[in-house]
C-alpha cells in the first residue's frame, strides 16, 4: 500500500468501520487489505491524492487523529479499535528512525550499553538518551 494512493475520497458522517472501508476502497490499485473498526464516533475527512498509510496514520486529517483508537496490523487485516491489548507500561512513539549507530567491539569485554549519537549542524555531536 505504500506505493498506492487515494484518488479522491470524502468521508462525511461515518463511524470507524465506514471510514476504514472508504479509505481502503478508494485507492487507485486493488489490494488485499481489509479494515475493521469498532469505533462508533462519527467524523468527517477528505483525502485527495494521498497515500492510504498516511491517511490512516499521519497528519491532522488522519483517521487516528479524527476518529482516535489504537492500530493493530495483522498481515492484510487492519484493526482500529478503542483499545488493543493491555497496558504493560511501554510507550511506542511514531517518528524518525535511528540514522546511525556506532559502537566498538572488543573480544575481552561484554557490551551492556550502546550509546547512540546523531550528528547535527556540521558534525557537532549530540547524545541521545
N, C-alpha and C positions, 0 to 999 in steps of 0.2 A: 504494500500500500504506500510505501514511501515515495514511489515514482508516479503515483496516481494523483489526480486532483478532482475536486468537486467543481463542476462547470458552473452551476447556479442553483442554490437551494435556499429557500426562505422558509424558516420554521416559525409558525405562529400558533400560539396557544396549544402546545403539545407537551405531554409529560415525557419522562425519561425514555420509555420504550419507543414512542413515536419519533422522538428526536434522534435516537441512535439509528432507527430504521431509515429516516430521511437522510442522514449523513452518509450511511453506508450504501444506500441505493442510489445516491446522487453522484457517484463517482463516474469518471469517464470510462474506465475499463471494468469489466466484470471481474469479480474476485470471490473467494470462498469465505470471507469474513462475515460473521453474524454477530449482531449486537443484542444484548439483553440488559434490561434495567428494571428495577422495582421502584424507582423514584416516581412519586406521584405529583410533585410540584410542577406547575405549569410555567413555561418560559417561552421566549422567542429569540431567534438568532437568524442571521443571514450569512451565507458563505458563497463567495463569488471567486472562482478560480483559486481555490485554496486547497492545500493538501489535507486529506482526511485525518491524518495523525495530528496535525496542527489544530484542526477543527475540534478534535476531542480534548487535546491536552494543553494547548498553549495559547495564551493571549486573553484579552478582556472578553472576547466574544466566544471563547471556547466552551464546550459542553460542561467541563468540570467547573468552570467559573460561573456559568449561568445556572445550571441545574444542581451542581455540587456532587457529592458522592465520592466513592473510592473505586479505583480501577483494578480489575483483575483480568489479566490476559492468559488464556489457556488455549494454546495453538491458534486455531482460527475463530475462537469464541472470545468475545469481549464482553465482560460483565461490569456494569457500573451500578453499584448499589449504595445505600446509605452507609453501610459498614461491612467490611470484608475482613474476616479473620478476627484476631484478638490483639489487644494492646499488650505487647511484650516490652515496651519501653524503648524501642528503637525508632529513629527518625530517618526517613529517606527523603533527600532533597532533590528536586529536579533542577538541573543546571549543567554547566560545562563539565566535561570530563577532565581528569588529570592529564596534563600535557606532557609531563616528563617526570621520570623517577630515576634518580641517580643513587647508587649505593656501591659500596666496596665489599668484596667478599674475601675473607681470609679463612684458610682451612683450619686454623688453630682455634678459632672462636665461634661461638654461636651468636647469630644476629637475632636480637629480640625486638628491636625497634628500628624502623626505617624512617628517615627524615625526608619528607618530600619538599621540594622548593619550586618556586615559579620565578622566572626572570621577567622583570617589568622595567621599562624605560632604560634601555641600553645596559642590560646586564647587572643592574643593581638587584641583589638577591633579597627575596622576601621569604620568611619562614611561614609555612602553612601548618598550623596546629602542631 
